[in-house]
């Protein structure tokens, strides 16, 4: 076993250990475990797992996505017009320019997940960018109430109708996600290579947030989570059927890669 595979196994083990531990603590004790159960560490582990398991040709674009997301967060915190006015708490520290470094991992994981799930869709570039932006915004509809309230990752100065979160935030998420996806398409022209870990990490986070939304009584967010899980399962089944429809020789090559 080479070092890369060993590290992937270690990170995967840590990811699942923290995910299951946090889910169990929320479910059984109805509380945030150990100051977010090492929330920043969890995001770093998730980001590291996605990066390390990705083909070498995709690592630069994942890092690029993480940097763009982090820069968007800095602009959002400093000026307040991109997502609305909010400030980060110390839960996700360490921070740079008042933004946790772990947020770069959150952006690269989620964009990577959404981009990977859309890889098999036969749609135009602009449709893919808009669909990706809507998908990212839907994920934020699920995760934002949890992050802002029981998880205490950040505090909103502005308020709104959706669990006290301003609509401005979701417009900003859609716009920033579309810009990142468009820049990825423009700069890194080749298609994404299959990386099943980014799918596992992405859907793992979605499932965790869906369970947490139910536990804390955010029923609308819970419904959004169920929708996201259903979409994931449908696209996964669709991709599997497409692979099975290929000639055996091509199919074995696709699975190996």
WOHU-V979838 format. One record per backbone hydrogen bond with DSSP energy under -0.5 kcal/mol. NH is the residue of the N-H (numbers start at 1). CO is the residue of the C=O. E is the energy in kcal/mol with one decimal. If there is no record, write none. Layout:
<<NH & CO & E> <NH & CO & E>>
//
This chain:
<<6 & 2 & -2.0> <7 & 3 & -2.6> <8 & 4 & -2.2> <9 & 5 & -2.1> <10 & 6 & -2.1> <11 & 7 & -2.9> <12 & 8 & -2.6> <13 & 9 & -2.3> <14 & 10 & -2.4> <15 & 11 & -2.7> <16 & 12 & -2.5> <17 & 13 & -2.3> <18 & 14 & -2.6> <19 & 15 & -2.5> <20 & 16 & -2.8> <21 & 17 & -2.3> <22 & 18 & -2.6> <23 & 19 & -2.2> <24 & 20 & -2.7> <25 & 21 & -2.2> <26 & 22 & -2.5> <27 & 23 & -2.5> <28 & 24 & -3.1> <29 & 25 & -2.2> <30 & 25 & -0.7> <30 & 26 & -1.0> <31 & 25 & -0.7> <35 & 32 & -0.5> <37 & 33 & -4.6> <38 & 34 & -1.3> <39 & 35 & -0.6> <40 & 91 & -0.5> <42 & 38 & -2.9> <43 & 39 & -2.1> <44 & 40 & -2.4> <45 & 41 & -2.7> <46 & 42 & -2.6> <47 & 43 & -2.8> <48 & 44 & -2.7> <49 & 45 & -2.5> <50 & 46 & -2.2> <51 & 47 & -2.5> <52 & 48 & -2.8> <53 & 49 & -2.0> <54 & 50 & -1.0> <58 & 55 & -2.0> <59 & 55 & -0.8> <59 & 56 & -0.9> <60 & 56 & -0.6> <62 & 58 & -1.8> <63 & 59 & -2.4> <64 & 60 & -2.4> <65 & 61 & -2.2> <66 & 62 & -2.3> <67 & 63 & -2.4> <68 & 64 & -2.4> <69 & 65 & -2.6> <70 & 66 & -2.2> <71 & 67 & -2.6> <72 & 68 & -2.3> <73 & 69 & -1.9> <74 & 70 & -2.3> <75 & 71 & -2.5> <76 & 72 & -2.4> <77 & 73 & -2.7> <78 & 74 & -2.7> <79 & 75 & -2.4> <80 & 75 & -0.6> <80 & 76 & -1.4> <86 & 84 & -0.6> <87 & 155 & -2.3> <89 & 153 & -2.2> <92 & 89 & -0.6> <93 & 90 & -1.6> <96 & 99 & -2.9> <99 & 96 & -1.3> <101 & 94 & -2.3> <102 & 92 & -0.5> <103 & 100 & -1.7> <104 & 101 & -1.5> <105 & 101 & -0.7> <106 & 102 & -1.9> <107 & 103 & -2.3> <108 & 104 & -2.2> <109 & 105 & -2.4> <110 & 106 & -2.3> <111 & 107 & -2.7> <112 & 108 & -1.8> <113 & 109 & -2.4> <114 & 110 & -2.7> <115 & 111 & -2.9> <116 & 112 & -2.3> <117 & 113 & -2.4> <118 & 114 & -1.5> <119 & 116 & -1.1> <121 & 118 & -1.8> <123 & 121 & -1.4> <128 & 124 & -2.3> <129 & 125 & -2.2> <130 & 126 & -2.5> <131 & 127 & -2.7> <132 & 128 & -2.5> <133 & 129 & -2.2> <134 & 130 & -2.2> <135 & 131 & -2.5> <136 & 132 & -2.6> <137 & 133 & -2.0> <138 & 134 & -2.1> <139 & 135 & -2.2> <140 & 136 & -1.9> <141 & 137 & -1.8> <142 & 138 & -1.3> <143 & 139 & -2.6> <144 & 140 & -2.6> <147 & 143 & -2.7> <148 & 144 & -2.6> <149 & 145 & -1.3> <151 & 146 & -2.8> <152 & 146 & -0.5> <153 & 147 & -3.1> <154 & 147 & -0.8> <155 & 87 & -3.1> <157 & 85 & -2.6> <158 & 85 & -1.6> <162 & 165 & -1.0> <163 & 161 & -1.1> <164 & 160 & -0.7> <165 & 162 & -1.8> <169 & 166 & -1.2> <170 & 166 & -0.6> <170 & 167 & -0.6> <171 & 167 & -1.9> <172 & 168 & -2.4> <173 & 169 & -2.4> <174 & 170 & -2.2> <175 & 171 & -2.4> <176 & 172 & -3.0> <177 & 173 & -2.5> <178 & 174 & -2.3> <179 & 175 & -2.3> <180 & 176 & -2.6> <181 & 177 & -2.6> <182 & 178 & -2.4> <183 & 179 & -2.7> <184 & 180 & -2.4> <185 & 181 & -2.1> <186 & 182 & -2.2> <187 & 183 & -2.9> <188 & 184 & -2.1> <189 & 187 & -0.9> <198 & 195 & -0.7> <199 & 195 & -1.0> <200 & 196 & -2.3> <201 & 197 & -3.1> <202 & 198 & -2.2> <203 & 199 & -2.7> <204 & 200 & -2.1> <205 & 201 & -2.1> <206 & 202 & -1.9> <207 & 203 & -2.8> <208 & 204 & -2.4> <209 & 205 & -2.5> <210 & 206 & -2.2> <211 & 207 & -2.5> <212 & 208 & -2.5> <213 & 209 & -2.5> <214 & 210 & -1.7> <215 & 211 & -2.4> <216 & 212 & -2.4> <217 & 214 & -1.0> <218 & 213 & -2.6> <219 & 217 & -1.5> <222 & 218 & -2.4> <223 & 219 & -2.2> <224 & 220 & -2.0> <225 & 221 & -2.3> <226 & 222 & -2.3> <227 & 223 & -2.0> <228 & 224 & -2.3> <229 & 225 & -2.4> <230 & 226 & -2.4> <231 & 227 & -2.3> <232 & 228 & -2.3> <233 & 229 & -2.5> <234 & 230 & -2.4> <235 & 231 & -2.6> <236 & 232 & -2.4> <237 & 233 & -2.5> <238 & 234 & -2.5> <239 & 235 & -2.5> <240 & 236 & -2.2> <241 & 237 & -2.4> <242 & 238 & -2.0> <243 & 239 & -2.1> <244 & 240 & -2.4> <245 & 241 & -1.4> <246 & 243 & -1.3> <251 & 247 & -2.8> <252 & 248 & -2.4> <253 & 249 & -1.6> <254 & 250 & -2.5> <255 & 251 & -2.5> <256 & 252 & -2.2> <257 & 253 & -2.1>>
//
